[in-house]
Every structure is written in C-alpha cells, then in structure tokens.
Amino acid sequence: MKFPSPRGPLSSSLIGILEQPTNQTNDAVGQFGAQVSEAIAKTAKISADDDIQLILFCLYELHYGGFDGADERWEWNVSLLAARQAIEAAFEAELRAAVELPALEAKTSDDVAEVLFDLTGQDSGPSMSSFVAKEATLEQLREFLIQKSVYQLKEADPHTWAIPRLKGRAKAAMVEIQADEYGGGREHRMHSALFAQTMRGLGLDDNFGGYINAIPALTLAGTNMMSLFGLNRRLRGAIVGHLAAYEMTSSQPNRLYGNGFRRHGFDKDVTWYFDEHVEADAVHEQIAGRDLAGGLFEAEPHLLEDIYFGACAALTVDLWATERTMAAWQSGKSSLLSPLPAAA
C-alpha cells in the first residue's frame, strides 16, 4: 500500500523514516523510540489515539504487504521493533483492564465452547447489522464497507500467524477454518476477493489501504489487536479466542448485512461476500469453539485465561467502534475522518 498521511508527530516521524534507506536514518530511529514513550505516557486512551494507532498499523504492515517505496529491511529493524513493543505493552494492558473475564472453571473442550457461546450471545450494545438491514443509507453502506476494508481486504491473515504456534486438534481446526477463508484454493472465492468485489459494486476503491486516511483510530485498533495477538507467540491463546468470537458472531449479522444491500437493489455480485459467510460461519463457529479453542485448552490448559481474553477483547473493541460509528450516523455526520469523494 501507499504511505498514509501523517496524523501527528509520531506518524510524521515514522513515515519519514520508512521513506529512507535503512542505513541513513539512525539518529531519527533513535529519537523515534523516545517520541513513542512520551506519547504513550501522555495519551488518555491508546485505542482511540489516531497517531498511535496509525503508527502501530504501519509497523505491523511491514510484516504483511509492506509499503510502496519502503526498504523491506525495516521489517526487522530492532529500534522499530522496540518502539512497537512499547506500544503493544500499553495497548495490551489497556485491553486487559477493559474486559471482564468469565470464571476459569472449564474442565473440557465443550465447557470452553459453551462459555464462548454464552459470551458471544449476550446483547451488549447497538446492533450494526440491524441498522444496516433496515435503515442505512447508500452513503452509510459505503462508509460501512470502508470501515471494514482495513481488515476484510486481507481477511484471515492476522489469524494465520497462529498456525505454526498450534498443534494437534487446535492446529487442524485452524487450518480447516482458514482454508475456507482463502477460498479453498480458488482465488476468486477468497473472502478478501469477495469483499473487494462488493466494494467495486458500490463504486469504491478495492485496493488495500485505499481509504486508510479516512479510517478512525478505533477501527484501526480492532485490526491492530489481531496483529498484536497473532504476531506474539505468547498470545496464541488470545488469537484463538479472538477468532472463535469472530466466527460465533458472524453468521446472523452477515445475513442482515446482505439484506441491507439487497434493500438498496444490489444483486448477488455485491452480496456474495455476506451470503458466503452466512453458510460458512454457521459451520465455523462450532469448529472454532469446540475444536480450535477447546482443543487448545485441552493441549495447554494454562492458556484458558488468554482464550477468554481474546474473545472478550474482540467483542469489546468491536463494541467501541460500533458505538462510535452509530453515534456519528445518528447525529447526521460521517463516521469517517474525511468525507467520501463525490465520485463515489
């Protein structure tokens, strides 16, 4: 993707660093670490800080597709990794403080699954899917897709980091789920490709990162949380719990999302992405709860707390982002940092 526009001194510094060869910015890199520490100390909420969430997104993106014009050796620069770890520590601490975990009383994989189904079945806030199905305007549908695009255009990639960290039943379950996410080996059926098709159907740019400058911190925080869990082996329980929560809260909302687009006259080329998830995730939720999360618990019982943490964090951050978007729409404002181009 192309470099985003800076949102503050941190992102301005980082983009300036990444635009240079790795052997010409030693002083700037050293100063960047100090800037990060100062910003962490000053911010009221890591997850809602646009500058911090943008640089965390950029630092993670070095491990995914990278940036046009950036030296790929920046991926493993120890100073940038140290800065990232400082943000991760504060971000993780904030997430752990924000969630309330269920009792750690599970004895079997089925027990773990039942707790996760209970967590994901609770009504905790405004329903984005119901609003999209019944009320969202065409402009709000476009905003909805843009908000989702920062993850959906590379759907499954953050969770795939967990595969080499798992074994046995949990690993087999993860591979089964991810194989479907990647279209069963058929490029045009990859879920990221289906989402790109939906975006094109509404006249939107389907290039990853095409709307990064419009996406607010809380939306970036949701994607950054996945990368935090997926890239740190010690948090393999959290990424498993996160995926389980995602799969368990996907089928019915996607049915409603599809209905919302059909309400505006869009056909199956646009709704295919949502319709695919209705069927696939009805199966995935059982695999994710019983074989993935439950299987990991049976193999490594000490990870139960992190499995629940990942699930609870997924639901919490999604709620924060949903509340922000719905509040903007209900007040007649855009949920994006900048309005959509008129050409859309």
C-alpha positions, -999 to 999 in steps of 0.1 A, spaced: 0 0 0 10 36 -3 21 56 28 -8 72 47 -9 108 55 5 116 90 -19 122 118 6 137 143 42 139 152 47 101 156 33 91 122 51 120 106 84 108 120 78 71 112 68 78 76 99 99 72 120 71 85 104 44 62 109 66 32 146 64 36 171 35 32 178 16 64 214 28 66 206 66 65 182 73 94 200 60 126 195 93 145 159 96 135 152 60 146 167 65 180 147 97 185 115 79 174 117 55 203 118 84 227 89 100 210 68 69 213 75 66 250 65 102 256 33 98 235 23 67 254 27 85 287 5 114 276 -24 97 258 -56 92 276 -66 60 256 -42 41 234 -71 25 214 -86 59 205 -53 78 198 -52 83 160 -15 90 158 -5 59 179 -29 36 162 -17 47 128 19 41 136 11 7 151 -8 -2 120 22 9 99 47 -11 120 25 -42 116 20 -36 79 58 -41 75 51 -78 83 22 -80 58 23 -64 23 47 -36 32 47 -1 17 54 11 -18 89 26 -17 98 13 17 130 -7 22 118 -42 32 147 -45 57 128 -21 80 106 -51 90 132 -64 114 149 -31 125 155 -36 162 147 0 171 114 0 154 106 -34 170 114 -19 204 91 10 197 63 -14 186 68 -35 217 64 -4 239 30 4 222 20 -32 224 26 -34 262 5 -3 268 -22 -14 243 -25 -49 258 -26 -35 294 -55 -12 283 -74 -41 267 -69 -64 298 -82 -36 321 -112 -30 299 -126 -66 298 -143 -87 324 -134 -124 320 -157 -153 329 -148 -177 356 -119 -200 347 -138 -232 356 -137 -252 324 -128 -288 326 -133 -299 289 -133 -285 254 -171 -285 254 -170 -264 286 -148 -238 269 -171 -237 238 -202 -232 260 -186 -202 278 -176 -187 244 -211 -192 230 -225 -175 261 -202 -146 258 -209 -140 221 -247 -145 226 -250 -115 250 -267 -83 238 -241 -57 247 -249 -26 226 -262 -11 194 -267 -36 165 -248 -25 134 -263 -54 114 -299 -45 122 -293 -9 113 -277 -18 80 -306 -42 72 -333 -17 80 -321 19 79 -287 26 65 -285 50 35 -264 42 5 -237 66 17 -237 48 51 -233 14 33 -202 28 16 -188 40 49 -196 6 64 -175 -11 37 -147 14 41 -145 8 78 -144 -29 73 -119 -28 44 -89 -23 66 -93 -59 78 -116 -75 52 -92 -69 23 -67 -91 40 -92 -113 58 -77 -142 77 -41 -131 75 -37 -119 112 -52 -152 125 -30 -173 102 1 -163 122 -12 -187 148 -9 -219 127 27 -227 134 22 -219 171 -6 -246 175 -5 -284 173 -29 -313 171 -66 -308 172 -64 -270 175 -40 -267 145 -62 -289 123 -92 -268 132 -74 -235 125 -63 -248 91 -98 -260 83 -113 -226 90 -85 -207 73 -87 -229 42 -123 -217 37 -113 -181 43 -88 -184 15 -114 -198 -9 -104 -234 -7 -75 -228 -31 -96 -208 -56 -85 -172 -58 -119 -157 -69 -135 -173 -38 -111 -159 -13 -131 -139 12 -108 -109 7 -115 -111 -31 -153 -113 -25 -151 -83 -3 -132 -64 -29 -159 -73 -54 -185 -59 -30 -165 -26 -28 -163 -23 -66 -201 -29 -68 -206 3 -48 -181 23 -68 -153 21 -41 -116 16 -45 -108 -20 -37 -70 -15 -32 -58 -24 3 -52 8 23 -70 30 -3 -91 46 24 -66 45 53 -66 83 57 -104 81 64 -104 53 89 -106 63 126 -84 50 154 -109 27 170 -113 8 137 -76 6 133 -74 -6 169 -96 -36 160 -72 -47 132 -41 -39 153 -54 -60 181 -55 -90 158 -19 -84 147 -8 -80 183 -23 -114 192 -12 -131 160 24 -119 159 32 -127 195 35 -164 203 28 -159 240 -6 -146 229 -16 -176 209 -45 -182 233 -58 -147 226 -57 -150 188 -76 -183 191 -102 -168 214 -105 -138 191 -111 -160 160 -137 -180 179 -156 -149 189 -155 -136 153 -168 -169 139 -195 -171 166 -208 -136 158 -207 -137 120 -235 -158 105 -266 -139 115 -251 -104 112 -239 -112 77 -274 -124 68 -287 -89 79 -258 -71 61 -267 -89 29 -304 -79 33 -294 -43 38 -276 -42 4 -305 -61 -13 -328 -34 2 -309 -9 -20 -312 -30 -51 -278 -47 -52 -276 -82 -66 -257 -113 -57 -224 -100 -71 -224 -74 -43 -240 -96 -16 -219 -128 -23 -194 -119 4 -221 -117 31 -241 -147 18 -209 -168 18 -203 -160 55 -239 -170 65 -233 -206 54 -196 -209 61 -196 -194 96 -225 -214 108 -201 -244 105 -170 -225 115 -185 -214 149 -187 -250 160 -152 -258 148 -138 -226 163 -155 -232 197 -151 -269 202 -120 -279 182 -99 -247 180 -105 -230 213 -115 -262 231 -87 -282 216 -61 -256 225 -74 -256 261 -71 -294 263 -35 -292 249 -24 -262 270 -49 -257 299 -28 -227 312 -40 -207 282 -76 -207 292 -75 -171 306 -59 -158 273 -85 -177 252 -113 -159 271 -93 -126 270 -90 -128 232 -127 -134 228 -137 -106 253 -113 -81 237 -127 -88 202 -162 -81 214 -152 -50 234 -132 -33 207 -159 -41 182 -185 -25 205 -164 6 209 -160 11 171 -197 3 166 -208 28 192 -186 55 176 -200 48 141 -236 47 152 -233 79 172 -219 97 141 -247 84 119 -274 92 144 -262 128 146 -262 131 108 -224 130 105 -200 108 87 -183 81 107 -151 86 87 -123 111 94 -128 126 60 -159 125 37 -162 102 8 -152 117 -26 -182 129 -46 -172 104 -74 -181 75 -51 
